[in-house]
């Protein structure tokens, strides 16, 4: 019921606007307007036409949207919608004319039917089609905007789910590898195994604390790396040598959680670690990048990898930023460079078929599509309006009703041009992008970059 009264209010408002525009056009064409009984009667009939035509077309539009939803904008469905709108409008106009002439003015039905001409329908039908078209255009742009927002939410949601899945790999992965080390220590050094168990509880606490975080400070990771190194030293003793800074040069810099632990683990896993060939691992900063470097003495036979280590770090960074995790091997040393993130990042760019498109290209392509839409609109205007003028001239030139379509469509065309050619301002070309970005920031918050 509430929706009915809302539609009724909209129909009445549109009727008032049409009446005012019609009065202005009549005045410009030399007609005298007097505030007499005929004026108020004309207003009443105008509102009756406006309300009936609006409600009839609104009902058809609502039915078609429920049936086709976003498929309403397919050519076949649009043609069906246009045909239905014209048909319902003609029927509604006929019923209203019948009511006014036969019921109110007592005209005989046969005389009414015999006097009916096509020109009696052109004006009301043109207004009805113009208003209905405006609503279809409005709904099209609103639907397009909603789909883009939903698309961005799906992208962000997918990225978030993937990121959480990658983080959840680390918990069992770390525990599994730590238990393997503990098993080795029990066989080789039972005393160290006891100390390792105590240290492992402290280390695992950190793993659990960072589990739900996307990023942690570099200082936190460095402290954790030292603790994890102490566990490795219990097993390898002098066979492994570490060099690590006390703290980061920038206390605000961040990395993905457990990235250092995974890289340290990989270094030990893939290299020979003996007293004769000690493994030297060095962690240091270089121009905003955290580097983990070790001397290369690869094992000839390596156990099957779980695929969690370096690949996990790379994938988590890809979901957070465009900065890449780089790997460099020169025959004697193996280096992994991890970006330190210091700024707030924007929502990750959409990926299509697993290939990342450049934002500039996407915006340029979108703008070209908007330009095409505007030019199609302009060409249609230049073709249809002269045709309506011709029909107006051939039927009843004393009242130039073509101005309704020319002005109404022209205003819509002006708004379309504003949206396409104006960058800033409300509804400008960049307005949509800013609104989507603001919406996503409110929904998801701003991570780091």
C-alpha positions, 0 to 999 in steps of 0.5 A: 500500500505504501508503494502505491501511494509513493507511485501515486505521488510520483505520478501527480508530481510528473503531471504537474511538471507536464502541465507547467511545461505545456502551459509554457509552450502554449504561452510561447505559441501565443495562447492566452492563459486565463485562470478560469473554470476551463483552466482548472478543468484542464488541470484535472484532466491533465492529472487524470491522464498523468496518473492513469498512464503512469500507474499503468506503465509502472505496473507493466515495468514492475512486472517485466522487471520481476520477470526478466530482471537484468535481462530486461535490457536485452534487445528482444526484451526491450522491444517487448517492453516498448510494445507493451508500453505503447499498447497499455498507453493506447488502451489507457488513453482510449478508456479515459477518452471514452470516460470523458466523452461518453460518461461525463459529456453524454456523447453517444458511443457510436458517435464517439467511436466514429469520431476517434482519430489517430491525432487524438492519441499522439500528444498523450502517447508521446508524453507517456513514451517519453516519461516511460523511456526516462524511467527505463534509462534511470533504471538502467543506470541505477542497475549498472551502478548496483552491479558494479558495486556488487562486482567490487564486493564479490572481488573483495570478498573473493580476495579476502576468502583466498587470503584467509585460506592462505593464512590458514595453511600456515597454522598446520604447516608450521606445527607439522614442520615443528613436530618433524624437527622435534622428532629429529631432536628426540633421536639426536639430542634428547636434552635439546628436544626438551628445551625445544618443546618449551621454546616451541610453545612460545613460538606457536603462541605467536603463530596463533596471535598473528593468525587473523592479521593481514599484516604485522610490523617488521619489528614483530617479525624480526623478534619472532625470527630470532625466537625461531632461529633459537629453535633451529640452533638447538638442532643444528648448533654451529652448523647454522649462522644467523645475522639479523638486525635488532629492529627495522629502520621504519617502525611503521613498515609491515609485512605479511605474518610468518613470512620470515619464518617460512623463508628461514624454514625454506633455507634450511630445508633446501640446503645442506646444513653441516658443521663442514658446510655451515649455512649462513643466513642474513636478514637485512633491509635495502631501500624499503625491501626486507631481504633474506639471503643465504649461501647456496649449497643445495641438497641433491635429494629434497623431500617432496615440497608441501608448496606452502612456503614461498608460493604462499608468501607470493600469493598473499602479497598479490592479494594485498598489493602490486609490489612483487616478492622477488627471488634472485639466485646467482650460483653462490647465494639465494635471495628473497626480497619481501616488500615492506608496506608502509601506505594504505592500499586501494582495493586490488584490481579486478583480475579476468582469466587470471590476467591482471589488467591495468587500471588506466586501460580499464578506465579508458575502455569504460570511457570509450563505451560511455562515449559510444553510448552518448553518441548513439543517444545523440544520433537517436535524438537527431533522427527521432525529434525531426520525425516527431516535428514532421508528424506534428506538422502533418497532424495539428500544427496549431499546437506544437506538442513536439516540444515536450519530447524535444525538451525532455529528451534534450535535458536527459541528453545534457545530463548524459553529456555532463556525465561523459565529458565532465570529470569532477563534480556530482555525477561527473566521470570520476564520481562513480569511481570515487563512490565505489571506492568510498563504499568499498573502504567503508565495507572492508576498511583500508588495509596497508600498501 
